[in-house]
């Protein structure tokens, strides 16, 4: 990865930080910390751009940074116009980054237009001589940021009293130093006499100078070459910016001693006259001595913890991380095979190191998976701008509230989650939240609210998108479903089940089509994307109160904890996060249910499906079968298998192109004996059962295999339009004769 790519990545992160700060600043325009965040982001983009050769970005960003410098001084107010202009500037910086990677020339007309708009916001006196010009400041900042090994120098420049008559003007030397980097000049006036004794030809001043520069010591000495013998100059390099990031702050006494302004003995004498804060508290009777001792111990622990918690970070290309994940996956598979082989050999000396390898492999797996974990807050923050732009376009007043931004998810899951969240938030803005006038008429606040919440529940992450809009009317859904032939007029479907039709392709309750939504395209893609990630999505809504979408996702897509099961000689893995319990199924249980696909589990009627029938696996079923009770789309379903083998950690392998769309299968894994086990997609398996029931209902006992072009034992391929589980159809399936 070259340095320009590093800058582009950092600039994209800074733009995200900038947009987040702007969204918060718009709601709290008087917050100084937010103004400082915007200024720092712009300042860093400008400096880094100059350092890596992105001069156009550096020059353009400099103007916005200058404007926010005036904002920090209170000379430009924070208002909607300023926020809009800054967001436009942010978009332009993104385009400049894109054009640089594609070797395209930037549109200077748009850049100049935005700069002109910012200049109109400037106070009329911003070109005062006391204010450093844009060109000079840009030159200084460019010099400051084009070096990765800046040094900080302490300089004391004490001209002789007769320098005005026998040497150059000290002000010229100070200006030369100013051009070398970031400088602070402190004049010392202690030798200036009273006015009646002042001699205009005598130099009474001397200067203390702190200079951060890329220049070496010799270059700084050269600035004083013409005053040698006419002044006393001391130059000390006090630190380098590329040294280890330790706390280099010094106490004021240490600095004065180093400069020779005071002696260590004088410092000690002064300190002995002072009392410690704890002693003052005890003497005042506010706290007891043991409490002070306890607080000191806690302070020591915190200090030690802070000292030990400092750790550097590095950037790693994503493809290298993915390769590492694959290698760890192969290691997990090999370790499983090794453990299985060792189990057949009765050798204690062999088993001990095998157990150590197993433990180390597990630790390595957890460590690598944690490396891939990213906080979801970064993804959440990008939706603030989306809500702002769309609500403004539609004439609505909407605020976005996010919670649980510190929740972590696998990088791959986060990347695939963005598009579904964008679509659902757009739907909430367009269909859910009403216009301000409508909300006031309904007794609601003018401003609508969308909540985006993430939280860990068990081994999953649950993401909730909730709005306080008009909700979803089940009757409207039913009418649309009847029009599209998804249900008939005689069927009775509960209101909660009606919401599932929203995920049907081409289904929309909107009476009008806009450029945002209303075509019925997207929610089926959302459902399919969530299913592909082995997740689930549910809907709850109350008319005129709002709608809530809940997405449940696994933490990672690389390695999962599963339940290994067997049907004949075929083995499958059921995601353990979806398994509630395991029960047995005997011939007597089947007889009690009159050969129907149902049984009572804990006084609750449980429908079940046989994997043997779904995948057309030949062979007689055993007298005693086993059921893995799972939950899918809010329902409890039993998955009947010949044997439940036990827990298994599955390293997920993608299927070939021929089987990528196989219904009921989400991937495969390699077992310890080298065999292959298919990973079951529970929602897809339930859908297979529904289609199986429809086939049996319409064409007798025609099997799923008859509609598949695969060879024996291969899973059926999914259809273009699967639809959704229907209770009537499931009821028919569960009551088919054996």
C-alpha positions in Angstrom: 0.0 0.0 0.0 1.6 3.3 -1.1 1.5 6.5 0.9 -1.2 8.1 -1.3 -3.5 5.2 -0.6 -2.9 5.7 3.1 -3.9 9.3 2.7 -7.1 8.4 0.8 -8.1 6.0 3.5 -7.4 8.5 6.3 -9.1 11.3 4.4 -12.3 9.1 4.0 -12.3 8.5 7.8 -11.8 12.2 8.4 -14.6 13.1 6.1 -16.9 10.7 8.0 -15.8 12.3 11.3 -16.4 15.7 9.7 -19.9 14.9 8.6 -20.7 13.4 12.0 -19.5 16.6 13.7 -21.5 18.7 11.3 -24.7 16.8 12.0 -24.2 17.3 15.8 -23.2 20.9 15.3 -26.4 21.7 13.4 -28.4 20.6 16.5 -26.0 22.3 19.0 -24.5 25.3 17.2 -23.0 26.8 20.3 -21.0 23.7 21.3 -17.3 24.7 21.1 -16.0 21.2 21.1 -18.0 20.4 18.0 -16.6 23.4 16.2 -13.1 22.3 17.2 -13.8 18.8 15.8 -14.8 20.3 12.4 -11.7 22.5 12.5 -9.4 19.7 13.4 -10.8 17.4 10.6 -10.3 20.2 8.0 -6.9 21.1 9.3 -5.7 17.5 9.2 -7.1 16.9 5.7 -5.3 20.1 4.6 -2.0 19.2 6.2 -2.0 15.6 5.1 -3.0 16.5 1.6 0.0 18.8 1.3 2.3 16.2 2.8 1.2 13.6 0.2 1.1 15.8 -2.8 -2.7 16.5 -2.9 -2.2 20.2 -3.4 -5.6 20.9 -4.8 -7.3 19.3 -1.7 -4.9 21.2 0.6 -5.5 24.5 -1.1 -9.3 24.0 -1.2 -9.6 22.8 2.4 -7.5 25.7 3.6 -10.4 28.1 2.8 -12.9 26.1 4.8 -10.4 25.8 7.7 -10.0 29.6 7.6 -13.7 30.1 7.9 -14.0 27.8 10.9 -11.1 29.6 12.5 -13.4 32.6 12.4 -16.2 30.5 13.7 -14.0 29.5 16.7 -13.4 33.2 17.4 -17.2 33.9 17.3 -16.9 36.1 14.2 -18.9 33.8 11.9 -22.2 32.3 13.3 -23.1 28.6 12.9 -26.2 28.4 10.9 -27.8 26.2 8.2 -26.0 28.0 5.4 -22.6 27.3 6.9 -23.5 23.7 7.5 -24.8 23.3 4.0 -21.7 24.9 2.5 -19.4 22.7 4.6 -21.3 19.5 3.5 -20.9 20.6 -0.1 -17.2 21.1 0.5 -17.0 17.7 2.0 -18.7 16.2 -1.1 -16.1 18.1 -3.3 -13.2 16.6 -1.3 -14.7 13.2 -1.9 -14.8 13.9 -5.6 -11.2 15.2 -5.5 -10.2 11.9 -3.9 -12.0 9.9 -6.5 -10.6 11.9 -9.4 -7.1 11.5 -8.0 -7.4 7.8 -8.0 -8.8 7.8 -11.5 -6.3 10.4 -12.8 -9.1 12.8 -13.7 -8.8 16.6 -13.7 -10.9 18.2 -10.9 -13.7 20.6 -11.7 -12.1 23.9 -10.6 -15.3 25.8 -11.4 -17.2 24.1 -8.6 -14.3 24.5 -6.2 -14.0 28.2 -6.9 -17.8 28.6 -6.5 -17.7 27.0 -3.0 -14.7 29.1 -2.1 -16.5 32.2 -3.2 -19.5 31.3 -1.0 -17.3 30.8 2.0 -15.6 34.2 1.3 -19.0 35.9 1.5 -19.3 34.5 5.0 -16.0 36.0 6.1 -16.0 39.2 8.2 -15.1 42.3 6.2 -11.9 42.9 8.2 -10.4 39.4 7.8 -7.5 40.9 5.7 -6.1 43.1 8.5 -2.3 43.3 8.5 -2.3 41.6 11.9 -3.9 38.5 10.4 -1.5 36.2 8.6 -2.3 36.0 4.8 -3.7 32.8 3.4 -0.7 32.4 1.2 1.8 32.8 4.0 -0.2 30.6 6.4 -0.6 27.9 3.7 3.2 28.0 3.1 4.0 27.6 6.8 1.4 24.8 7.2 2.7 23.0 4.1 6.2 23.1 5.5 5.0 21.9 8.8 3.1 18.9 7.4 5.5 17.8 4.7 7.9 16.3 7.2 7.4 13.2 9.3 10.4 14.0 11.5 9.8 17.5 12.9 11.9 18.6 15.8 11.0 21.0 18.6 13.7 23.5 19.5 14.0 25.8 22.5 15.8 29.0 21.5 16.8 32.0 23.7 17.8 35.0 21.6 19.4 37.7 23.7 20.9 40.5 21.6 23.5 42.8 23.1 22.2 46.2 24.1 24.1 48.0 21.3 22.9 45.7 18.4 20.8 48.5 16.9 23.9 50.5 16.1 26.3 47.7 15.1 24.2 44.9 13.7 21.1 43.8 11.8 17.5 44.3 13.1 16.6 41.3 15.4 13.1 41.4 13.9 14.5 40.2 10.5 15.9 37.1 12.3 12.6 36.4 14.0 10.8 36.6 10.6 13.3 34.2 9.1 12.6 31.7 11.9 8.9 32.2 11.4 9.3 30.8 7.9 10.9 27.6 9.1 7.8 26.1 10.8 5.3 26.4 13.6 6.7 29.0 16.0 5.9 30.6 19.3 7.8 33.8 20.3 7.6 35.2 23.8 9.3 38.6 24.4 11.0 39.1 27.7 10.5 42.7 29.0 12.1 42.5 32.4 15.0 44.8 31.4 12.9 47.7 30.0 13.5 50.7 32.2 11.0 53.4 33.1 9.9 55.7 30.3 12.0 58.7 31.4 15.2 56.5 31.3 14.4 54.8 28.0 17.2 54.9 25.3 15.7 54.4 21.8 19.1 53.0 20.5 19.4 50.4 23.2 17.9 46.9 22.9 16.3 46.0 26.1 14.3 43.0 24.9 15.3 39.3 24.5 13.1 36.4 23.2 12.3 32.9 24.2 11.3 30.9 21.1 9.7 27.5 20.7 10.1 26.3 17.1 8.7 23.1 15.5 10.4 22.6 12.2 11.8 20.1 9.7 15.0 22.1 9.6 18.2 20.7 11.2 20.1 22.4 14.0 22.6 23.9 11.5 19.9 25.6 9.5 18.6 27.3 12.7 22.1 28.4 13.6 22.6 29.9 10.2 19.7 32.3 10.9 21.9 33.9 13.6 25.1 33.9 11.6 25.0 37.7 11.1 24.6 38.4 14.8 27.4 36.2 16.1 29.4 38.2 18.6 26.6 40.7 18.9 24.1 38.4 20.8 23.9 35.4 23.1 22.0 32.5 21.4 21.2 29.1 23.0 19.5 26.4 20.9 18.4 23.1 22.4 16.5 20.3 20.6 14.0 19.2 23.2 12.2 16.4 21.3 11.5 14.8 17.9 7.9 14.2 16.7 8.8 10.7 15.5 9.9 9.5 18.9 7.9 7.0 20.9 4.5 8.5 21.8 5.2 8.9 25.4 4.0 11.8 27.6 6.8 14.4 27.2 5.1 17.1 29.1 7.3 18.6 31.8 6.5 20.4 35.0 7.1 24.1 34.9 9.9 23.9 37.4 11.8 21.4 35.3 11.6 23.7 32.3 12.9 26.7 34.3 15.8 24.6 35.7 16.8 23.4 32.3 16.7 27.0 31.0 18.9 28.1 34.0 16.3 30.6 35.3 16.2 28.9 38.7 18.3 26.3 40.6 17.1 22.9 41.8 17.7 23.9 45.4 15.5 26.9 45.0 12.7 24.6 43.6 13.1 22.2 46.6 12.9 25.1 49.0 9.7 26.3 47.5 8.1 22.9 47.4 8.9 22.3 51.1 6.7 25.2 52.0 3.7 23.6 50.2 1.3 21.1 51.7 0.0 18.2 49.8 -3.7 18.3 48.9 -4.5 15.3 51.0 -2.9 16.9 54.1 -5.0 20.0 53.6 -8.2 18.0 53.4 -7.3 16.0 56.6 -6.4 19.2 58.5 -9.7 20.8 57.4 -11.6 17.8 58.8 -13.3 17.1 55.5 -12.1 13.5 55.2 -10.2 11.1 57.4 -6.6 10.0 56.8 -7.5 6.4 55.9 -9.8 7.7 53.1 -6.9 9.7 51.7 -4.7 6.6 51.8 -7.4 4.6 50.0 -7.8 7.3 47.3 -4.0 7.3 46.8 -4.0 3.6 46.3 -6.7 3.9 43.7 -4.8 6.7 42.0 -1.7 4.4 41.8 -3.7 1.6 40.2 -5.2 4.0 37.6 -1.8 5.4 36.9 -0.2 1.9 36.4 -3.1 0.8 34.2 -2.8 3.9 32.0 0.9 3.3 31.7 0.4 -0.3 30.6 -2.6 0.4 28.3 -0.7 2.4 25.7 -0.4 0.4 22.5 0.4 1.5 19.0 -1.8 0.6 16.0 -1.0 -0.2 12.4 -3.0 -0.3 9.2 -3.4 -3.7 7.5 -4.9 -4.2 4.1 -8.2 -6.1 4.2 -7.1 -8.8 1.8 -4.2 -9.7 4.1 -6.6 -10.0 7.0 -9.0 -12.2 5.0 -6.1 -14.4 4.1 -5.2 -14.7 7.7 -8.8 -15.7 8.5 -8.6 -18.4 5.8 -5.4 -19.8 7.2 -6.8 -19.9 10.7 -9.8 -21.7 9.4 -7.6 -24.3 7.8 -5.7 -24.6 11.0 -9.0 -25.2 12.9 -9.9 -28.0 10.4 -6.5 -29.6 10.7 -6.5 -29.4 14.5 -10.0 -31.2 14.5 -8.6 -33.9 12.2 -5.5 -34.3 14.4 -7.7 -34.6 17.6 -9.8 -37.2 15.9 -6.8 -39.3 14.8 -5.2 -38.9 18.3 -8.5 -40.2 19.8 -8.0 -43.6 18.1 -4.5 -43.9 19.6 -4.2 -44.7 23.2 -1.1 -42.7 23.9 -1.0 -40.2 26.8 2.2 -38.6 25.6 0.5 -37.8 22.3 -2.8 -36.6 23.9 -1.2 -33.9 26.1 0.4 -31.9 23.3 -2.8 -32.4 21.2 -4.8 -30.8 24.0 -2.4 -27.9 24.1 -2.6 -27.4 20.3 -6.4 -27.5 20.6 -6.4 -24.8 23.3 -3.9 -22.6 21.4 -5.8 -23.0 18.1 -9.0 -21.9 19.9 -7.2 -18.8 21.4 -5.7 -17.9 18.0 -9.1 -18.3 16.3 -10.8 -16.0 18.9 -8.0 -13.5 18.6 -8.1 -13.3 14.8 -11.9 -13.0 14.8 -11.7 -10.1 17.2 -9.3 -8.4 14.9 -12.1 -8.4 12.2 -14.6 -6.9 14.7 -15.5 -3.2 14.0 -17.8 -0.9 16.0 -21.1 -0.5 14.3 -21.2 3.2 15.2 -19.1 4.1 12.2 -21.8 2.6 10.0 -24.6 4.3 11.9 -23.0 7.7 11.6 -23.2 7.8 7.8 -27.0 7.7 8.0 -27.2 11.1 9.7 -26.5 12.8 6.5 -28.9 10.5 4.6 -31.8 11.4 7.0 -30.9 15.1 6.8 -30.9 15.2 3.0 -34.0 13.1 2.4 -36.1 14.8 5.1 -35.2 18.2 3.6 -36.1 17.0 0.1 -39.5 15.7 1.3 -40.3 18.7 3.5 -40.2 16.7 6.7 -38.6 17.3 10.1 -36.8 14.1 11.2 -34.1 13.4 13.7 -32.0 10.2 13.9 -31.2 8.8 17.3 -28.5 6.1 17.4 -27.7 3.8 20.4 -25.2 1.0 20.9 -22.6 2.4 18.5 -19.9 0.5 20.5 -21.5 -2.8 19.5 -19.0 -4.8 17.4 -19.7 -6.9 14.3 -17.6 -8.7 11.8 -16.2 -6.5 9.1 -17.9 -8.6 6.3 -21.3 -8.4 8.1 -21.0 -4.7 8.4 -20.2 -4.2 4.8 -23.2 -6.2 3.6 -25.5 -4.6 6.2 -25.2 -1.1 4.8 -27.5 -1.4 1.8 -30.4 -3.1 3.8 -30.2 -0.4 6.4 -30.2 2.4 3.8 -33.3 1.0 2.2 -35.2 0.6 5.4 -34.3 4.0 6.7 -35.4 5.5 3.3 -38.7 3.7 3.6 -39.2 5.0 7.2 -38.5 8.5 6.0 -40.8 8.3 2.9 -43.6 6.0 4.1 -43.4 6.1 7.9 -42.8 9.6 9.1 -45.7 12.0 8.2 -45.4 15.7 7.1 -45.2 18.2 10.0 -48.7 19.4 9.4 -50.1 15.8 9.5 -48.2 15.0 12.7 -49.6 18.1 14.4 -53.1 17.2 13.3 -52.6 13.7 14.8 -51.4 15.2 18.1 -47.7 14.4 17.5 -44.6 16.6 17.6 -43.8 18.2 14.3 -40.4 16.5 14.3 -40.5 12.7 13.7 -37.9 10.4 15.2 -36.1 7.4 13.8 -34.2 5.2 16.2 -31.3 3.0 15.2 -30.2 0.7 18.0 -27.7 -2.1 18.2 -27.2 -4.5 21.1 -25.7 -7.9 21.8 -28.3 -10.6 22.7 -26.8 -14.0 23.2 -24.4 -14.9 20.4 -26.1 -12.5 18.0 -26.4 -8.7 17.3 -29.9 -7.3 17.1 -30.3 -4.1 15.1 -33.6 -2.2 15.5 -34.9 0.5 13.2 -37.9 2.1 14.8 -39.9 5.2 13.7 -42.8 7.0 15.3 -44.7 7.4 12.1 -48.1 6.3 10.9 -47.4 2.6 11.1 -48.4 -0.1 8.7 -52.1 -0.9 8.2 -52.7 -4.7 8.0 -55.9 -4.2 6.1 -54.0 -2.3 3.4 -51.5 -5.2 3.2 -54.2 -7.7 3.0 -55.9 -5.8 0.1 -52.6 -5.7 -1.8 -51.9 -9.3 -1.1 -55.3 -10.4 -2.5 -54.7 -8.2 -5.6 -51.4 -10.0 -6.2 -52.8 -13.4 -5.6 -50.7 -14.1 -2.5 -53.7 -15.0 -0.5 -57.4 -15.6 -1.3 -60.4 -13.8 0.1 -61.5 -16.8 2.2 -58.2 -17.3 4.1 -57.8 -15.9 7.5 -54.4 -14.5 8.3 -53.4 -12.9 11.5 -52.3 -9.3 11.4 -48.7 -10.2 12.6 -48.4 -12.6 9.7 -49.6 -10.0 7.2 -46.3 -8.0 7.6 -44.3 -10.8 6.0 -45.9 -10.0 2.6 -43.9 -6.8 2.7 -40.9 -8.9 1.8 -42.5 -10.3 -1.3 -41.0 -9.2 -4.6 -42.9 -6.2 -6.2 -45.0 -5.7 -3.1 -45.7 -2.1 -2.0 -48.5 -0.4 -0.1 -47.6 3.0 -1.5 -50.2 4.6 -3.7 -47.6 6.8 -5.5 -44.1 6.2 -6.9 -41.3 8.6 -6.0 -37.6 8.7 -6.8 -37.1 7.4 -3.2 -39.4 4.4 -2.9 -42.9 3.1 -3.8 -42.0 0.6 -6.6 -42.0 -2.5 -4.4 -38.4 -3.1 -5.2 -36.0 -3.5 -2.4 -37.6 -5.2 0.7 -37.3 -8.6 -1.0 -33.7 -7.8 -1.6 -33.3 -6.8 2.1 -34.8 -10.1 3.2 -32.6 -12.1 0.9 -29.5 -10.3 2.0 -30.3 -10.8 5.7 -31.1 -14.5 5.0 -27.8 -14.9 3.2 -26.0 -13.7 6.3 -27.8 -16.4 8.3 -29.9 -13.7 10.0 -33.6 -13.0 10.4 -35.8 -9.9 10.2 -39.1 -9.3 11.9 -41.7 -6.5 11.8 -44.0 -5.0 14.4 -46.2 -2.0 13.8 -49.1 -0.1 15.4 -51.3 2.1 13.4 -50.5 5.8 13.9 -47.8 4.8 16.5 -44.9 3.6 14.3 -43.1 0.6 12.9 -40.2 -1.4 14.2 -37.9 -3.6 12.1 -35.6 -6.0 14.1 -32.7 -7.6 12.4 -30.8 -10.5 14.1 -27.4 -11.3 12.8 -24.5 -13.6 13.8 -21.3 -11.9 15.0 -19.2 -13.3 12.2 -19.6 -15.2 8.9 -16.3 -16.9 9.1 -16.6 -19.5 11.8 -19.8 -20.6 13.6 -20.8 -22.8 16.4 -23.1 -25.5 15.1 -24.9 -28.7 15.9 -23.7 -31.6 13.9 -26.5 -34.0 12.8 -26.7 -37.0 10.6 -29.3 -38.4 8.1 -28.2 -41.8 6.7 -24.6 -41.2 5.8 -25.0 -37.5 5.1 -24.0 -35.0 7.8 -25.3 -31.5 8.3 -24.6 -28.5 10.6 -27.4 -26.6 12.1 -26.4 -23.1 13.4 -26.3 -23.5 17.2 -27.6 -19.9 17.8 -31.0 -21.0 16.3 -31.3 -24.2 18.3 -33.5 -24.1 21.4 -33.4 -27.7 22.5 -33.2 -31.3 21.3 -36.0 -33.9 21.8 -36.6 -37.5 20.7 -39.3 -38.7 18.3 -40.4 -42.3 18.7 -43.0 -44.4 16.8 -45.4 -43.9 19.7 -45.1 -40.1 19.3 -45.9 -40.5 15.7 -48.9 -42.8 16.4 -50.3 -40.3 19.0 -50.3 -37.6 16.3 -52.0 -39.9 13.8 -49.0 -39.9 11.5 -49.0 -36.1 11.3 -45.9 -33.9 11.3 -46.6 -32.5 14.7 -45.9 -33.5 18.3 -46.3 -32.0 21.7 -43.2 -30.5 23.3 -43.6 -29.0 26.7 -47.4 -28.8 26.3 -47.0 -26.9 23.0 -47.8 -28.2 19.6 -44.7 -28.3 17.5 -44.7 -28.8 13.7 -41.7 -30.5 12.3 -40.1 -31.3 9.0 -37.9 -34.3 8.0 -34.6 -33.4 6.3 -34.8 -36.9 4.8 -37.9 -35.8 2.9 -36.8 -32.3 2.1 -33.6 -33.4 0.5 -35.0 -36.8 -0.8 -32.4 -38.9 1.0 -33.1 -42.6 0.4 -33.1 -45.3 3.1 -35.5 -46.4 5.9 -35.8 -44.0 8.8 -34.8 -45.3 12.2 -37.3 -46.4 14.8 -36.2 -43.6 17.1 -35.4 -40.2 15.5 -34.3 -37.0 17.0 -35.6 -33.4 16.7 -33.6 -30.2 16.9 -36.1 -27.5 17.8 -35.1 -24.2 16.1 -36.7 -20.8 15.8 -37.2 -19.2 12.4 -39.1 -16.0 11.5 -40.7 -16.0 14.9 -41.9 -19.6 14.8 -40.6 -22.8 16.5 -40.0 -25.6 14.0 -38.6 -29.1 14.6 -35.9 -30.4 12.3 -36.1 -34.3 12.3 -32.8 -36.1 11.8 -31.5 -39.7 12.3 -28.9 -38.7 14.9 -27.7 -35.6 16.7 -23.9 -36.0 17.0 -23.1 -33.0 19.1 -21.5 -29.5 19.0 -19.2 -28.6 16.2 -17.3 -25.5 15.3 -17.7 -25.1 11.6 -15.3 -23.1 9.4 -17.6 -21.9 6.6 -16.7 -22.7 3.0 -18.6 -21.2 0.2 -20.3 -23.5 -2.3 -19.4 -23.6 -6.0 -21.3 -21.6 -8.6 -23.7 -24.4 -9.4 -24.9 -24.7 -5.8 -24.6 -21.1 -4.6 -28.4 -20.6 -4.8 -29.3 -24.0 -3.3 -32.3 -23.5 -1.1 -31.9 -24.5 2.5 -28.1 -24.6 2.3 -25.9 -21.6 3.3 -22.5 -23.2 2.9 -20.3 -26.2 3.8 -17.6 -27.2 6.2 -14.9 -29.8 6.4 -15.1 -32.2 9.2 -12.3 -33.7 11.3 -12.3 -36.9 9.2 -12.0 -35.0 6.0 -15.7 -35.4 5.1 -18.0 -32.6 4.0 -21.0 -31.4 6.0 -23.6 -28.9 4.5 -24.5 -26.0 6.7 -28.3 -25.7 7.0 -30.0 -22.4 6.2 -33.0 -22.6 8.6 -35.3 -20.0 7.0 -34.5 -21.6 3.6 -35.2 -25.1 4.9 -38.6 -24.0 6.2 -39.3 -22.4 2.8 -38.4 -25.8 1.2 -41.0 -27.4 3.5 -43.6 -24.9 2.4 -42.9 -25.6 -1.2 -42.9 -29.3 -0.5 -46.4 -28.9 1.1 -47.6 -26.9 -1.9 -46.4 -29.6 -4.3 -48.1 -32.4 -2.3 -51.3 -30.2 -2.1 -51.5 -29.6 -5.8 -49.9 -32.7 -7.4 -50.0 -35.5 -5.0 -46.8 -36.8 -3.6 -44.5 -35.3 -6.3 -41.2 -34.9 -4.6 -39.0 -31.9 -4.6 -36.4 -34.0 -6.4 -38.6 -34.1 -9.5 -38.3 -30.3 -10.0 -34.6 -30.3 -9.6 -32.0 -30.9 -12.3 -29.3 -31.9 -9.8 -27.9 -35.4 -9.4 -28.9 -37.7 -6.6 -28.5 -36.3 -3.2 -28.0 -32.6 -4.4 -30.1 -30.0 -2.7 -32.8 -28.3 -4.8 -32.2 -24.9 -6.3 -34.2 -22.0 -5.2 -36.9 -20.3 -7.3 -37.1 -16.7 -8.5 -40.1 -16.0 -6.3 -40.1 -18.2 -3.2 -42.8 -16.3 -1.2 -43.1 -16.8 2.5 -44.2 -19.5 5.0 -47.9 -19.6 5.2 -49.7 -21.2 8.2 -52.4 -22.8 6.1 -49.8 -24.4 3.8 -47.6 -25.4 6.7 -50.7 -27.0 8.4 -51.3 -29.0 5.2 -47.7 -30.2 5.2 -47.7 -31.1 8.9 -50.9 -33.3 8.4 -49.7 -35.3 5.3 -49.8 -39.0 5.8 -46.4 -40.8 6.1 
